Amino acid sequence: MSSDPSMSAELTEPADLAEPADSTEPAELAGIPGLTRVENTDQQQLMARCAEITRPEYSHQQVYGRYCTIETYVDCPPEQAYEYLRQGHHLEEWTFSLRNFAPTGTPGLWVGDDLLEQDTRIFCRVAANAEAMTVDFHCAWDQGDELWMIYLMRVVPAQQVLGRPGSVITWTNCRHPNYDRNPRPELAPRPDRPWVGDYWDLFYAGHTVELANLKAILEHRHQGGLPLATAPRAVVR
């Protein structure tokens, strides 16, 4: 991954240097080490620090090692995109391998198959906020007691951030420690079944493929005047 190499040069040679606005920190911040604020850092120091942080190239590990965030523009009204996304059974349409969801008997908790690995069950609960247009999928392989695989998604009105109609959809995953070790190996369908965390280095690529699916479905239906939502195959209890 590359950035503009000229940026570092620009940052190290600011045209006009401003003195710190006020060297006196507020009392409630004075005891906190490591803060970089206009009260204690002049523009030249800030630009030098930014130049240190900005690199012409970044490794995959540096960008996606602990957090994996992707985003895309979708030519579909944000309210409609959110309404589609918040209905969890649509995971069967836009994800690569999640299928056959059905209620578990526990309100709000569904279980389906992750066909990425044979005989693997995935449990899922959806937490959505209509005002913020956030949709979080709380998931786990093999069990539904601790839903630690959390997919954080947000729909943003593109008119606000890009000056054009449509939606911007973001998707973030955080690398929970359980990605590195299966907390319940006794629940695996077989001892040699690969663990979901084995795929972490491919999360960016795999989720990019799935976000492209989501974009294609929403745009196809919206532009064709078709209903975006489909009925769940299983009966919701």
C-alpha positions as CSV (number, residue, x, y, z in Angstrom):
1,M,0.0,0.0,0.0
2,S,1.5,3.3,-1.0
3,S,0.9,7.0,-0.1
4,D,2.2,10.1,-1.8
5,P,6.0,10.3,-1.0
6,S,5.8,14.1,-1.5
7,M,3.6,14.4,1.5
8,S,6.5,13.9,3.9
9,A,8.5,16.6,2.2
10,E,5.7,19.0,2.4
11,L,5.1,18.2,6.1
12,T,8.8,18.8,7.0
13,E,8.9,22.3,5.4
14,P,5.9,24.3,6.5
15,A,5.8,27.8,5.1
16,D,4.6,29.6,8.2
17,L,5.3,28.5,11.7
18,A,2.9,29.4,14.5
19,E,3.8,29.6,18.1
20,P,1.8,27.5,20.6
21,A,-1.4,29.3,21.3
22,D,-1.0,29.0,25.1
23,S,1.6,27.0,26.9
24,T,-0.7,26.6,29.9
25,E,-2.6,23.3,29.9
26,P,-6.0,23.1,31.6
27,A,-5.6,21.7,35.1
28,E,-7.7,18.6,34.2
29,L,-5.2,17.7,31.4
30,A,-1.9,18.8,33.0
31,G,-1.2,15.4,34.6
32,I,-1.7,13.3,31.5
33,P,1.6,12.5,29.7
34,G,2.0,12.3,25.9
35,L,-0.8,14.7,24.8
36,T,-0.1,16.6,21.6
37,R,-2.1,19.8,21.6
38,V,-1.7,23.4,20.3
39,E,-1.0,24.5,23.9
40,N,2.2,22.5,24.1
41,T,3.3,21.9,20.5
42,D,4.0,24.4,17.8
43,Q,3.3,23.9,14.1
44,Q,6.8,22.9,13.2
45,Q,6.9,20.2,15.9
46,L,3.5,18.9,14.8
47,M,4.6,18.7,11.1
48,A,7.8,16.9,12.1
49,R,5.7,14.4,14.1
50,C,3.3,13.9,11.2
51,A,6.2,13.3,8.9
52,E,7.5,10.6,11.2
53,I,4.1,8.9,11.1
54,T,3.6,9.2,7.4
55,R,5.4,6.5,5.4
56,P,5.5,6.0,1.6
57,E,4.6,2.3,2.1
58,Y,2.8,0.3,4.7
59,S,2.8,-3.5,5.2
60,H,-0.4,-5.5,5.3
61,Q,0.2,-6.2,9.0
62,Q,0.5,-2.5,9.8
63,V,-2.8,-1.6,8.1
64,Y,-4.9,-4.7,8.8
65,G,-3.1,-6.6,11.5
66,R,-5.3,-5.5,14.5
67,Y,-8.3,-3.8,12.8
68,C,-9.8,-4.4,9.4
69,T,-11.8,-1.5,7.9
70,I,-13.2,-1.4,4.4
71,E,-15.7,0.9,2.7
72,T,-17.5,1.5,-0.5
73,Y,-19.9,3.8,-2.2
74,V,-23.4,2.4,-3.1
75,D,-25.8,4.1,-5.5
76,C,-28.8,3.5,-3.2
77,P,-30.6,5.8,-0.7
78,P,-29.0,5.4,2.7
79,E,-32.3,4.7,4.5
80,Q,-33.0,1.8,2.1
81,A,-29.5,0.5,2.4
82,Y,-29.8,0.5,6.2
83,E,-33.2,-1.2,6.2
84,Y,-31.8,-4.0,4.0
85,L,-28.7,-4.4,6.1
86,R,-30.4,-4.5,9.5
87,Q,-32.5,-7.5,8.5
88,G,-30.0,-10.2,9.3
89,H,-31.4,-12.9,7.0
90,H,-30.0,-10.9,4.1
91,L,-26.6,-12.2,5.2
92,E,-27.5,-15.2,3.1
93,E,-27.6,-13.0,0.0
94,W,-24.5,-10.8,0.2
95,T,-22.0,-12.9,2.2
96,F,-19.9,-15.5,0.5
97,S,-20.7,-18.5,2.8
98,L,-23.4,-17.8,5.5
99,R,-26.5,-19.7,4.7
100,N,-29.6,-21.5,6.2
101,F,-30.3,-19.2,9.1
102,A,-33.1,-20.1,11.5
103,P,-34.2,-18.9,14.9
104,T,-32.6,-20.7,17.9
105,G,-35.5,-20.3,20.3
106,T,-33.6,-17.6,22.1
107,P,-35.2,-14.2,21.1
108,G,-33.0,-12.4,18.6
109,L,-30.4,-15.2,18.2
110,W,-30.2,-17.0,14.9
111,V,-28.0,-20.0,13.8
112,G,-26.9,-20.9,10.3
113,D,-24.1,-22.6,8.4
114,D,-20.8,-21.1,7.5
115,L,-20.0,-23.1,4.4
116,L,-16.5,-21.8,4.4
117,E,-15.8,-24.9,6.5
118,Q,-17.7,-28.1,6.5
119,D,-20.2,-28.7,9.3
120,T,-19.6,-25.3,10.9
121,R,-22.4,-23.6,12.6
122,I,-22.5,-19.8,13.1
123,F,-24.6,-18.0,15.6
124,C,-25.7,-14.4,15.0
125,R,-27.5,-11.5,16.7
126,V,-28.1,-8.2,15.0
127,A,-27.8,-4.9,17.0
128,A,-29.0,-2.0,14.9
129,N,-29.6,1.7,15.5
130,A,-31.8,3.5,13.1
131,E,-30.8,7.0,14.1
132,A,-27.1,6.4,13.5
133,M,-27.7,3.8,10.8
134,T,-25.3,1.4,12.4
135,V,-25.7,-2.4,12.0
136,D,-23.5,-4.7,14.2
137,F,-23.5,-8.4,13.6
138,H,-22.5,-10.2,16.8
139,C,-21.4,-13.7,15.8
140,A,-19.5,-16.8,16.8
141,W,-18.7,-20.2,15.4
142,D,-19.9,-23.3,17.2
143,Q,-21.8,-21.7,20.1
144,G,-24.1,-18.8,20.9
145,D,-23.2,-18.0,24.5
146,E,-20.3,-15.6,23.7
147,L,-20.8,-13.7,20.4
148,W,-17.3,-12.3,20.2
149,M,-16.9,-12.0,16.4
150,I,-18.4,-8.6,15.9
151,Y,-18.9,-7.0,12.4
152,L,-19.4,-3.2,12.8
153,M,-21.1,-1.6,9.8
154,R,-22.4,1.9,9.2
155,V,-24.4,3.5,6.5
156,V,-23.6,7.1,5.8
157,P,-25.6,9.5,3.6
158,A,-23.2,10.1,0.6
159,Q,-24.8,13.5,0.1
160,Q,-23.2,14.6,3.4
161,V,-19.7,13.2,2.9
162,L,-19.3,13.0,-0.9
163,G,-21.8,15.6,-2.2
164,R,-23.7,13.1,-4.2
165,P,-26.8,10.9,-3.7
166,G,-26.4,7.4,-2.4
167,S,-24.6,5.7,0.5
168,V,-21.2,5.1,1.9
169,I,-21.0,1.8,3.8
170,T,-18.2,1.1,6.2
171,W,-17.3,-2.2,7.8
172,T,-14.8,-2.8,10.6
173,N,-13.6,-5.9,12.4
174,C,-11.4,-5.8,15.5
175,R,-8.9,-8.7,16.1
176,H,-10.4,-10.2,19.3
177,P,-7.9,-12.5,21.1
178,N,-10.2,-15.5,20.2
179,Y,-9.2,-15.1,16.6
180,D,-5.8,-16.4,17.6
181,R,-7.1,-19.4,19.6
182,N,-10.4,-21.3,19.7
183,P,-11.9,-20.7,23.2
184,R,-14.1,-23.8,22.9
185,P,-12.2,-26.4,20.8
186,E,-14.4,-29.2,22.2
187,L,-17.3,-27.8,20.2
188,A,-15.6,-28.0,16.9
189,P,-17.2,-30.6,14.5
190,R,-13.8,-32.3,14.1
191,P,-10.3,-31.8,15.5
192,D,-8.8,-30.8,12.2
193,R,-11.4,-28.1,11.3
194,P,-9.5,-24.9,10.6
195,W,-10.3,-22.0,12.9
196,V,-11.9,-18.7,11.8
197,G,-8.8,-16.8,12.9
198,D,-6.7,-18.7,10.5
199,Y,-8.2,-16.5,7.8
200,W,-7.5,-13.2,9.5
201,D,-4.9,-12.1,6.9
202,L,-7.5,-12.6,4.2
203,F,-10.2,-10.6,6.0
204,Y,-9.5,-7.5,3.9
205,A,-9.7,-9.4,0.6
206,G,-12.6,-11.6,1.6
207,H,-14.7,-8.8,3.1
208,T,-14.0,-6.7,0.0
209,V,-15.5,-9.5,-2.1
210,E,-18.6,-9.6,0.1
211,L,-19.0,-5.8,0.2
212,A,-18.9,-5.8,-3.6
213,N,-21.8,-8.4,-3.4
214,L,-23.7,-6.1,-1.1
215,K,-23.1,-3.1,-3.5
216,A,-24.2,-5.1,-6.5
217,I,-27.4,-6.4,-4.9
218,L,-28.5,-2.9,-3.6
219,E,-27.7,-1.1,-6.8
220,H,-29.3,-3.7,-9.1
221,R,-32.6,-3.7,-7.1
222,H,-32.7,0.1,-6.5
223,Q,-31.9,1.0,-10.1
224,G,-34.4,-1.6,-11.4
225,G,-37.2,-0.3,-9.2
226,L,-37.3,-3.6,-7.4
227,P,-37.9,-4.2,-3.6
228,L,-34.6,-4.4,-1.8
229,A,-35.7,-6.7,0.9
230,T,-36.6,-10.4,0.6
231,A,-38.5,-12.5,3.0
232,P,-36.5,-14.8,5.3
233,R,-36.6,-18.4,4.5
234,A,-37.1,-19.3,8.2
235,V,-40.0,-18.1,10.2
236,V,-39.0,-15.4,12.8
237,R,-40.2,-16.2,16.3
